[in-house]
C-alpha cells in the first residue's frame, strides 16, 4: 500500500506540473474589461481620495489666506461638504413638519414626499468651490467686462461698509437690468466677499448649471406655488443666513422689460427676516446696489417682449440673431470701427442693519402673526427698494435718451443737445441722483452718449442736426426709464 501510494503521488504531481505550464487563451474583451476594473479600483481607492485630499487641503489654505484680507469672510457654512448640507436640510424639523402636513392633506405616501424633498435640496444647495470663484470666475469676469465695457465704481459708502460687524450676515440687494449684472456685481465686490446668488430657472442648463453652483449660486423656482418646495427653499435661505453666507438677490425677480423698476417680490426677503433674532450673535445687513449701463446687451430682445403682436421666437431664431450680432461686431472690429459698449457703473449705498431697523421700528418679525408680518415685510421691502432706486447711477446714454424723448419731434444741433443735457444733469443732482460724468468732462459725457446712439442708428444725423429715429422710441424709452424715477413727471 505504501508503494502504491507513492506511485499515485508522483503521477498526480506530474499531471499538475503539465497543467501549470499550459498556456490559457482569453478573449480580448475579457482582458479589456478586467484591466478597466483594475484601473477603476486603483483610481477609486488610491488616486481619487488622494487627489480630493490634496485639493481640499489647498482650498483650505486659499480660504484661510482670503479670510485674512476679505472684510466679509468665507464662513464655515460654505466650507461644509455639500452632501452634509443636503442631509441637514432634508432632516430639518421644519421641513419634516411640512412633509407630514402635505402627507395628511394630499394622501401621498411619506416616502414619496421625502424623495421629493431630497430632489429639491439637491437642486437648491450649491457646491461652492473657492478655486472656481476666485481663480477662474474672477479672471474671466475681469477679462470679459474689460472687453465689453468701461466698468466704473460710482460711489460706495465706505465708512458705513467698514462699520459692518465681521460676523454679520450680509445680503446685497440690487436692481436687475441685464444678465451681466451677476458678473459685474461679483467682480466689483470681489475685494469684499464671495457672493452667493439666487438664480432663476433660466440658468438650469448644462454646463451653466454646474458652473453657477460651483460659484456658490443657488436656484430658485420663482413662480412655484408648491408649499413643500417653498419650505425647503425657505429653510435653506435661513440656514445660509444664520451661517453668515454673503448672499445676493434681485427683489424685482426678473429683468425689467421697459427699463423701469419692477414691483419687488418679497419672498426671499421674507425668508431672511422671519427667522432673524435681533438679540442673536449675527446682525443681518442689506447693502443696496444700483447698476446701470450705456448699453444692455439684451435690450432689443427685452423691449420686443413688450409688443403683443411680435411673433414668438424659436431657439433657432435666437441663436441666429446672436450669431448675426456677433458677426457684425467682428466686422466692425476688423474695420477698426468697433467701440466698447459704453460705461457700466455700480453704486453701493448705505447698509441697512436689521438690528437697528427692528430697534427703530420696535418690530420682531418672529413674533408677528401672518397678516401683521406680511405688512411689516412690505414696509421693510419698500425701504430697501427705495434705497436701491436711489443708488442707480445716471450714465451718458440714459441722459441723451431722455433729451431726445423730451424733444422727440424736433431736430437738435449738438450745441442744443449739450445744453439740454446739462440742464438735465442739474435736475438729476438736485433730486439726489449720482450722475457719472466720464473724465469729469460734461462735454465728453454728452459726446459719448450721443455717439453710442448714432452708431446704433437710434438717433439719425443729417446736416449737423440730430433726430430720434421714429422706429426706435421704445428703445430710447427703455434707457430713459432707468433714471426716470429721479425726475418729476413731465
LOZA-321097 format. One line per 5 residues: number of its first residue (from 1); their letters; for each residue x, y, z of C-alpha. Coordinates in Angstrom, 1 decimal, padded with zeros to 4 digits, m for minus. Example, Ala and Ser with C-alpha at 12.3 -4.5 7.8 and 13.67 -1.06 7.14 Angstrom:
! LOZA-321097
1) as) 012.3/m004.5/007.8; 013.7/m001.1/007.1
END
This chain:
! LOZA-321097
1) xxxxx) 000.0/000.0/000.0; 002.8/002.3/000.8; 004.5/001.8/m002.5; 001.3/002.2/m004.5; 000.6/005.4/m002.6
6) xxxxx) 003.9/006.8/m003.6; 003.3/005.9/m007.3; 000.0/007.7/m007.3; 001.5/010.7/m005.7; 004.2/011.0/m008.4
11) xxxxx) 001.6/010.6/m011.1; m000.6/013.5/m009.7; 002.4/015.8/m009.4; 003.3/015.2/m013.0; m000.2/016.0/m014.2
16) xxxxx) m000.2/019.1/m012.1; 003.1/020.3/m013.5; 001.8/019.8/m017.0; m001.2/021.9/m016.3; 000.8/024.7/m014.7
21) xxxxx) 002.9/025.1/m017.9; m000.1/025.1/m020.3; m001.0/028.5/m022.0; m004.5/029.8/m021.4; m006.1/032.0/m024.1
26) xxxxx) m008.7/034.7/m023.2; m010.8/036.9/m025.5; m009.6/040.4/m025.9; m012.8/041.9/m024.5; m012.4/039.9/m021.2
31) xxxxx) m008.8/041.3/m020.8; m010.1/044.8/m021.6; m012.9/044.6/m019.0; m010.6/043.2/m016.4; m008.0/045.8/m017.0
36) xxxxx) m010.6/048.6/m016.8; m011.9/047.2/m013.5; m008.4/047.1/m012.1; m007.8/050.7/m013.2; m011.1/051.8/m011.8
41) xxxxx) m010.2/050.1/m008.4; m006.8/051.9/m008.3; m008.4/055.3/m009.1; m011.3/054.8/m006.7; m009.3/053.5/m003.8
46) xxxxx) m006.0/055.4/m004.2; m005.8/058.2/m006.7; m009.2/059.9/m006.3; m009.2/060.0/m002.4; m005.6/061.3/m002.5
51) xxxxx) m006.5/063.9/m005.1; m009.5/065.0/m003.2; m007.5/065.3/000.0; m004.9/067.4/m001.8; m007.4/069.8/m003.4
56) xxxxx) m009.3/070.1/000.0; m006.0/071.0/001.7; m005.1/073.5/m000.9; m008.6/075.0/m000.9; m008.5/075.4/002.8
61) xxxxx) m005.2/077.2/002.5; m006.7/079.6/m000.1; m009.7/080.2/002.1; m007.5/080.9/005.1; m005.5/083.3/003.1
66) xxxxx) m008.6/085.1/001.7; m010.1/085.4/005.1; m007.1/087.4/006.2; m007.9/090.1/003.7; m011.6/089.9/002.9
71) xxxxx) m013.7/092.2/005.1; m016.6/089.7/004.7; m015.0/086.3/005.3; m016.0/083.0/003.8; m017.9/081.2/006.7
76) xxxxx) m017.7/077.6/007.8; m021.2/077.0/006.2; m019.7/077.5/002.7; m016.8/075.2/003.6; m019.1/072.3/004.7
81) xxxxx) m019.4/069.4/002.3; m022.5/069.8/000.0; m023.9/066.4/000.9; m023.8/067.3/004.6; m025.8/070.4/003.9
86) xxxxx) m028.3/068.5/001.8; m028.7/065.9/004.6; m029.1/068.7/007.2; m031.7/070.4/005.0; m033.8/067.3/004.3
91) xxxxx) m033.7/066.3/008.0; m034.6/069.8/009.2; m037.6/069.8/011.7; m039.5/072.5/009.8; m039.1/070.5/006.6
96) xxxxx) m040.3/067.3/008.3; m043.3/069.1/009.6; m044.1/070.3/006.1; m043.8/066.7/004.8; m046.2/065.5/007.5
101) xxxxx) m048.7/068.2/006.7; m048.5/067.5/003.0; m048.9/063.8/003.5; m052.1/064.3/005.6; m053.6/066.9/003.2
106) xxxxx) m052.8/065.1/m000.1; m052.7/061.5/001.0; m049.4/060.9/m000.8; m047.0/058.4/000.8; m044.4/060.0/003.2
111) xxxxx) m041.6/058.1/001.4; m042.5/059.8/m001.9; m042.6/063.2/m000.3; m039.2/062.6/001.3; m037.7/061.7/m002.1
116) xxxxx) m039.2/064.9/m003.5; m037.7/066.9/m000.6; m034.3/065.4/m001.3; m034.6/066.3/m005.0; m035.4/069.9/m004.1
121) xxxxx) m032.5/070.0/m001.7; m030.0/068.8/m004.3; m031.4/071.4/m006.8; m031.0/074.3/m004.3; m027.8/073.6/m002.4
126) xxxxx) m024.7/074.9/m004.2; m021.3/073.3/m004.3; m019.1/076.4/m003.7; m015.6/076.0/m005.0; m013.2/078.7/m003.9
131) xxxxx) m010.8/078.0/m006.8; m013.6/078.3/m009.4; m014.8/081.5/m007.8; m011.6/083.5/m007.2; m009.2/081.9/m009.7
136) xxxxx) m011.4/081.1/m012.8; m014.6/083.1/m012.2; m012.9/086.4/m011.3; m010.3/086.2/m014.1; m013.0/085.5/m016.7
141) xxxxx) m015.3/088.2/m015.3; m012.5/090.8/m015.4; m011.4/090.0/m018.9; m015.0/089.9/m020.3; m016.0/093.1/m018.7
146) xxxxx) m012.9/094.9/m019.8; m013.6/093.9/m023.3; m017.3/094.9/m023.3; m017.5/098.0/m021.0; m015.7/100.7/m019.2
151) xxxxx) m016.6/099.5/m015.8; m016.7/102.1/m013.0; m017.5/102.3/m009.3; m019.6/105.4/m008.9; m019.7/105.6/m005.2
156) xxxxx) m019.7/103.5/m002.1; m020.5/104.4/001.5; m017.1/103.2/002.6; m017.4/104.4/006.2; m020.7/102.6/006.7
161) xxxxx) m019.5/099.5/004.9; m016.4/099.4/007.1; m018.6/099.5/010.1; m020.4/096.2/009.3; m019.6/093.7/012.0
166) xxxxx) m017.2/090.9/010.7; m019.6/088.2/011.7; m022.7/089.8/010.2; m024.9/088.1/007.6; m024.7/090.4/004.6
171) xxxxx) m027.1/090.5/001.7; m026.5/092.5/m001.5; m029.9/093.7/m003.0; m029.9/095.3/m006.4; m031.9/096.3/m009.5
176) xxxxx) m031.9/093.9/m012.4; m031.2/095.2/m015.9; m029.1/092.6/m017.6; m027.8/089.1/m017.1; m024.4/090.7/m016.9
181) xxxxx) m025.5/092.0/m013.5; m024.3/088.7/m011.9; m020.9/089.2/m013.4; m020.4/092.9/m012.8; m021.5/092.9/m009.1
186) xxxxx) m019.5/089.8/m008.3; m016.5/091.4/m009.9; m016.9/094.8/m008.2; m017.5/093.1/m004.8; m014.7/090.5/m005.1
191) xxxxx) m012.4/092.6/m002.9; m015.0/092.4/m000.1; m016.7/088.9/m000.3; m017.7/085.9/m002.3; m021.4/086.3/m003.3
196) xxxxx) m023.9/083.5/m003.3; m026.5/084.5/m005.9; m030.2/083.5/m006.0; m030.5/082.5/m009.7; m033.7/081.8/m011.7
201) xxxxx) m034.5/078.6/m013.5; m033.3/080.0/m016.9; m029.8/079.0/m015.9; m030.6/075.4/m015.2; m028.9/074.1/m018.3
206) xxxxx) m025.7/072.1/m018.7; m023.0/073.1/m018.2; m024.0/076.5/m016.9; m025.9/074.9/m014.0; m022.7/073.2/m012.7
211) xxxxx) m020.7/076.4/m013.1; m023.2/078.5/m011.2; m023.3/076.0/m008.3; m019.5/076.0/m008.2; m019.6/079.8/m007.9
216) xxxxx) m021.9/079.5/m004.9; m025.2/080.2/m006.6; m028.5/078.6/m005.7; m031.5/078.1/m007.9; m035.0/079.5/m007.2
221) xxxxx) m038.3/078.5/m008.9; m039.7/081.9/m008.6; m043.3/081.1/m009.6; m043.6/077.8/m007.7; m046.7/077.5/m005.5
226) xxxxx) m045.7/074.2/m004.1; m045.7/074.6/m000.3; m043.2/071.8/000.2; m040.7/073.4/m002.2; m041.2/076.8/m000.7
231) xxxxx) m040.5/075.4/002.8; m037.3/073.7/001.6; m036.1/076.9/m000.1; m037.0/079.0/003.0; m035.1/076.7/005.3
236) xxxxx) m032.0/076.8/003.1; m032.0/080.6/002.9; m032.5/080.8/006.6; m029.7/078.3/007.3; m027.3/080.2/004.9
241) xxxxx) m028.2/083.5/006.5; m027.7/082.1/010.0; m024.4/080.6/008.8; m023.1/084.0/007.7; m023.1/083.4/003.9
246) xxxxx) m022.8/086.6/001.9; m025.9/086.4/m000.4; m027.2/088.5/m003.3; m030.6/088.7/m005.0; m032.8/090.9/m007.1
251) xxxxx) m036.0/091.9/m005.4; m037.5/092.5/m008.9; m037.2/088.8/m009.6; m036.8/089.2/m013.4; m035.2/091.5/m015.8
256) xxxxx) m037.0/094.8/m016.5; m038.6/094.9/m020.0; m039.3/098.6/m020.2; m036.4/099.9/m018.2; m038.4/100.9/m015.2
261) xxxxx) m038.0/099.3/m011.8; m040.4/096.4/m011.4; m042.5/095.9/m008.3; m040.4/094.0/m005.8; m041.0/090.3/m004.9
266) xxxxx) m040.6/089.9/m001.2; m040.3/086.1/m000.9; m036.5/085.8/m000.2; m036.6/088.9/002.0; m039.4/087.4/004.0
271) xxxxx) m037.5/084.1/004.5; m034.4/086.0/005.8; m036.1/088.4/008.2; m038.8/085.9/009.5; m036.1/084.0/011.4
276) xxxxx) m033.9/087.0/012.4; m033.2/087.3/016.1; m032.4/091.0/017.0; m030.5/089.8/020.1; m028.6/087.0/018.2
281) xxxxx) m024.9/086.9/017.6; m025.2/087.9/014.0; m026.7/091.1/012.6; m028.4/090.9/009.2; m027.4/093.7/006.9
286) xxxxx) m028.8/094.6/003.5; m026.5/096.5/001.1; m028.4/098.3/m001.6; m026.7/098.2/m005.0; m027.6/100.3/m008.1
291) xxxxx) m026.5/099.2/m011.6; m026.8/100.9/m014.9; m025.4/100.6/m018.4; m024.9/102.6/m021.5; m025.8/099.5/m023.4
296) xxxxx) m027.7/096.4/m022.2; m026.8/093.5/m024.5; m030.3/092.1/m024.4; m032.1/095.4/m024.8; m033.8/094.8/m028.1
301) xxxxx) m034.9/091.3/m027.0; m036.4/092.7/m023.8; m038.2/095.6/m025.5; m039.5/093.2/m028.1; m041.3/091.2/m025.4
306) xxxxx) m043.5/094.2/m024.7; m045.0/094.0/m028.2; m048.0/091.7/m028.0; m048.1/091.4/m031.8; m044.5/090.3/m032.1
311) xxxxx) m044.3/086.7/m033.2; m042.6/084.4/m030.7; m039.0/083.4/m031.4; m037.8/079.9/m031.5; m034.5/078.8/m030.1
316) xxxxx) m033.1/078.6/m033.6; m034.1/082.3/m034.2; m032.4/083.3/m031.0; m029.2/081.5/m032.0; m029.2/083.0/m035.5
321) xxxxx) m029.8/086.5/m034.1; m026.9/086.1/m031.7; m024.6/084.9/m034.4; m025.6/087.7/m036.7; m024.9/090.2/m033.8
326) xxxxx) m021.5/088.5/m033.2; m020.6/088.6/m036.9; m021.5/092.3/m037.0; m019.3/093.1/m034.1; m016.4/091.1/m035.6
331) xxxxx) m016.8/093.1/m038.9; m016.7/096.4/m037.0; m013.6/095.2/m035.2; m011.8/094.3/m038.4; m012.7/097.6/m039.9
336) xxxxx) m011.4/099.5/m036.9; m014.8/100.9/m036.2; m015.7/098.9/m033.1; m016.2/100.6/m029.8; m016.9/099.2/m026.4
341) xxxxx) m020.5/099.3/m025.2; m020.0/102.5/m023.2; m019.9/102.7/m019.4; m021.2/100.2/m016.8; m021.5/101.7/m013.4
346) xxxxx) m022.2/100.3/m009.9; m023.0/102.2/m006.7; m023.0/100.7/m003.2; m025.5/102.5/m001.0; m025.7/102.9/002.8
351) xxxxx) m026.2/099.5/004.5; m029.5/098.8/006.3; m028.9/097.0/009.6; m031.8/094.8/010.7; m030.7/095.1/014.3
356) xxxxx) m031.0/098.9/014.0; m034.2/098.6/011.9; m036.0/096.4/014.4; m034.9/098.6/017.3; m036.2/101.7/015.4
361) xxxxx) m039.5/100.3/014.4; m040.0/098.1/017.5; m040.5/095.0/015.3; m039.6/091.4/015.9; m040.7/089.5/012.8
366) xxxxx) m040.6/086.2/014.6; m043.4/087.2/017.0; m045.8/088.6/014.5; m048.9/086.8/013.2; m049.1/086.1/009.4
371) xxxxx) m051.0/089.2/008.4; m049.1/091.6/010.6; m045.8/090.0/009.4; m046.7/090.5/005.8; m047.5/094.2/006.3
376) xxxxx) m044.2/094.7/008.2; m042.2/092.9/005.5; m043.9/095.1/002.9; m042.8/098.2/004.8; m039.3/096.9/005.0
381) xxxxx) m039.3/095.9/001.3; m040.3/099.5/000.3; m037.5/100.9/002.4; m034.9/098.5/000.9; m036.3/099.1/m002.6
386) xxxxx) m036.2/102.9/m002.3; m032.5/102.6/m001.3; m031.8/100.5/m004.4; m033.6/103.1/m006.6; m031.6/105.9/m005.0
391) xxxxx) m028.4/104.2/m005.8; m028.9/103.7/m009.5; m026.4/105.9/m011.4; m027.3/108.1/m014.4; m025.0/107.4/m017.4
396) xxxxx) m024.4/109.2/m020.7; m026.8/107.1/m022.8; m029.7/107.4/m020.4; m029.1/111.1/m020.3; m029.1/111.6/m024.0
401) xxxxx) m032.0/109.2/m024.5; m034.1/111.4/m022.1; m033.2/114.5/m024.0; m034.4/113.0/m027.3; m037.6/111.7/m025.7
406) xxxxx) m038.4/115.2/m024.5; m037.8/116.5/m028.0; m038.9/113.6/m030.0; m040.3/115.6/m032.9; m037.5/118.2/m033.0
411) xxxxx) m034.2/118.2/m034.8; m031.4/119.3/m032.4; m028.0/120.6/m033.0; m025.0/119.3/m031.0; m025.0/122.5/m029.0
416) xxxxx) m028.7/122.3/m028.2; m028.2/118.6/m027.1; m025.4/119.6/m024.7; m027.5/122.5/m023.2; m030.4/120.2/m022.6
421) xxxxx) m028.2/117.5/m021.2; m026.6/120.0/m018.8; m030.0/121.1/m017.5; m031.0/117.5/m017.0; m027.8/116.8/m015.1
426) xxxxx) m028.5/119.7/m012.8; m032.1/118.5/m012.3; m031.0/114.9/m011.5; m028.4/116.0/m009.0; m031.0/118.2/m007.2
431) xxxxx) m033.1/115.1/m006.8; m030.3/113.1/m005.3; m029.1/111.1/m008.3; m025.5/110.2/m008.8; m024.6/111.3/m012.4
436) xxxxx) m021.5/109.6/m013.7; m019.5/112.2/m015.7; m016.6/110.4/m017.5; m013.3/112.2/m017.1; m015.2/114.8/m015.1
441) xxxxx) m016.0/116.4/m018.5; m019.6/117.3/m019.2; m018.9/117.9/m022.9; m017.3/114.5/m023.3; m020.2/112.8/m021.4
446) xxxxx) m022.6/114.2/m023.9; m020.4/113.3/m026.8; m020.0/109.6/m025.9; m023.7/109.2/m025.1; m024.7/110.7/m028.5
451) xxxxx) m022.1/108.7/m030.4; m023.4/105.5/m028.9; m027.0/106.2/m030.1; m025.9/107.3/m033.5; m023.7/104.2/m034.0
456) xxxxx) m026.8/102.1/m033.2; m029.0/104.1/m035.6; m031.3/105.0/m032.7; m030.6/108.7/m033.4; m030.1/109.9/m037.0
461) xxxxx) m027.8/112.8/m038.1; m028.4/114.9/m041.1; m026.7/118.2/m042.0; m025.4/118.6/m038.4; m028.9/118.1/m036.8
466) xxxxx) m029.9/115.0/m034.8; m033.3/113.5/m034.6; m034.6/110.4/m032.8; m035.4/107.5/m035.2; m039.2/107.1/m035.4
471) xxxxx) m039.0/103.3/m035.0; m036.6/103.4/m032.0; m038.7/105.3/m029.5; m039.3/102.2/m027.4; m035.5/101.7/m027.1
476) xxxxx) m035.0/105.3/m026.2; m037.7/105.0/m023.6; m036.0/101.8/m022.2; m032.8/103.7/m021.4; m034.5/106.9/m020.2
481) xxxxx) m036.7/104.9/m017.8; m033.6/103.8/m015.9; m033.3/107.3/m014.4; m037.0/108.4/m014.8; m037.7/107.8/m011.1
486) xxxxx) m035.4/110.7/m010.2; m037.4/113.1/m012.3; m040.8/114.7/m011.8; m043.5/113.5/m014.3; m043.3/115.7/m017.4
END
